[in-house]
Amino acid sequence: MSQIYIHPFIYSSKFFLWGQESPVLQLFPTEKKSSRQSGSAKNRVSGTDRDNKQWHFCLSTAGLKVTASPTNTHTQPRRSSECQLSANQRLPARGCTCFADMAVQVRCLSFRQPYAGLVLDGVKTVESRWRPLLAPLENQTLAVHVAQRDWEGSEWRAVLSGLLGMNGAQIEALLESGERFGRGVVAGLVDVGRTWLCPASLQGMELQCLEQSAVLIGLQEKHLTNLSNPRWLKAPLRAPGGRDLWTIEIPAKLLP
């Protein structure tokens, strides 16, 4: 598995590009006061013992927040050119933080089956709610939790066989794919787009296209949200479900 090692004392603009569109790491120090003040000035950072420093890394475009502490801070800060970013290079010296050992905090929403699987397999690209639940998460990443219960109703099957033209075997294969991690788990991630209100007067082909994307019939007067870039985690994360949105912490080693 690819791993990224970031030295906790590096502020190089080569690696930390504020406000860029590309997914770059951002670093923020948080200091805790310490009574130990031994060592020369160059071995201290702002008069605070490095053993008590925490570092916060943010994935700027994914809406993911990563918190980590240095694995060993009894080393001199190295130049940015010495920072190891390639998984093909050897393990860096002490004082580096392994990205694979971190965890990310992501907003999470529980979906009943088969919709959880349909979202993560890219079939369902529009989510519908009676209120704008996902509007605050526009341009952020949402974790998909698979609920224990099934969706009440069979509209999804009518859309799959009708508007999407799938036969019985294709539908069963799609359902099996969606159950690969079981129930009661965080199974994947999806990016949240724009939320808008579907007008009550919407009819015809435009409505059918939305119903096909939502895999649901009867979208008028509901708040619709675009979903994109679905991806399954490398392994399921067992977690209880929650009502509406909640925050889940996902180990970075499970990220796709």
Secondary structure, 3 states (H helix, E strand, C coil): CCCCEECCCCCCCCCCCCCCCCCCEEEEEEECCCCCCCCCHHHCECCECHHHEEEEEEECCCCEEEEECCCCCCCCCCCHHHCCCCCCCCCCCCCCEEHHHCEEEEEEEEEEECHHHHHHCCCCCEEEECCCCCHHHCCCEEEEEEEEEECCCCHHHHHHHCCCCCCHHHHHHHHHHHCCCCCCEEEEEEEEEEEEECCCCCCHHHHHHHHHHHCCCCCCCCEEEEEEEEEEEEEEEECCCCCCEEEEEEEHHHCC
